[in-house]
Amino acid sequence: MAADPLDDYIDAVAKALALPVEEAWRPAVRANLEVSLRLARLVDEFALPDDIEPASVFTA
């Protein structure tokens, strides 16, 4: 059975950052990454016109 690309990514990033990821943490790490990727996909798919200008100053 092929390894899951998301699990491979978690392993590679943990290794690159020398960050230990205990087996008990993996489901939570994976769930967080899945949510982050889903939200990033929404932002990436939002079409913006080519002539859009960024706000010069953002205030809340």
Helices and strands as residue ranges (DSSP letters): H 5-16, H 26-45
